[in-house]
């Protein structure tokens, strides 16, 4: 395949210069404008979709612990959309190993500062339990990453009003030492939470077969509030742009949609907005191919397929022809932009690259920089994505049915209910 690593990395480097690309901020807009400009140069019809969000920015955060007669600073980052402390709050430390409504330690934590092992998972009832306990503040340890690094964590946009306790993350190993010798803790947070807007950039390269179901390639331009977010998701956008460049001059039977989503980091708000928009939506799509965090220097590339078994077989066959190191398998996940498409009945492929059981050791950390990106790893994913996209946009008939496997439909519905997302709309087979 002709895609070159140097061309891909030029996009990654440009997007890193605009970081952090926190949703609702001028830097996110600048990243979206860069993508829109590149798509327009390829001859795509480019439109913008704006949607409301709750945006946030942190002006100051500090955590101090008392050791003997003095106070020591502790590294900390605010949880996205946390309420402010309105000054400094102070309290004894309470170690909470389970953030659940039935935890007696949590119930006795009023006025204290709680040290929480782990995050809140997929059940908003845990955040409700935290609010009901009324601690002065909460220090979270993201137990996916047991290191000395700070992790920037946030909330699904629909859960923003459920976080009613001022909350930060501290490094896992700092929390370990704090639990070893509990102390008094002071916390001050000054954050601004206000209504805002984010955006999707939508490009369309029309096909020659009227009425044929189209193919959508997606990645996201927003990021967390720290670092360059080089892998998450500048690498995915680079794949989208270079694949679009290869397909722009190709004879296509089907429409090719090229979408850079906003507000992915708060549970794919931009993707949901696209799917819900009846003038665009998902009804006319055959497949969604998602590129999210695909550039780890060392790792395992996976192509997760949410679709019928025949689709998984076809994906494995097409990628196998290239000789790339890509593992193909079935999966349902709510943690990237393809989820809302699959909830609407659109089969999807998610290209992703892992380097540890938690995903990537630098996830949402300052270390997600150009140094962790492997140019050839990005190029490998781009070549695989190009093979799938080209095969689909040129196909007179799709090589698989436009439907999800029954077990996947059931899984999608369970996730929607557990995570308080919009009601399930998964349908049956659609004609391609």
Secondary structure, DSSP 8 states (H G I E B T S, - for coil): ----HHHHHHHHHHHHHT---BTTSHHHHHHHHHHHHHHHHTT-EEEEEEEEEEEEEEEEEEEEEEETTEEEEE--EE-TT----SSEEEEEEEEES--STT-HHHHT-TTSEEEEES--TT-THHHHHHHHHT-SEEEEE-TT--SSS-------GGGGGG--S-EEE--HHHHHHHHHT--EEEEEEEEEEEEEEEEEEEEEE--SSTT--EEEEEEE--B-SSS--IIIIIIHHHHHHHHHHHHHTS--SS-EEEEEES-GGGTSHHHHHHHH-TTSSSTTEEEEEEE-S--BSS-EEEEEEES-HHHHHHHHHHHHTTT--EEEEE---SSSTHHHHHHTT-EEEEEEEESBTTB-TTTTSTT-SGGGB-HHHHHHHHHHHHHHHHHHHT-SS-SS-BS--HHHHHHHHHHHHHTT-S-------B--
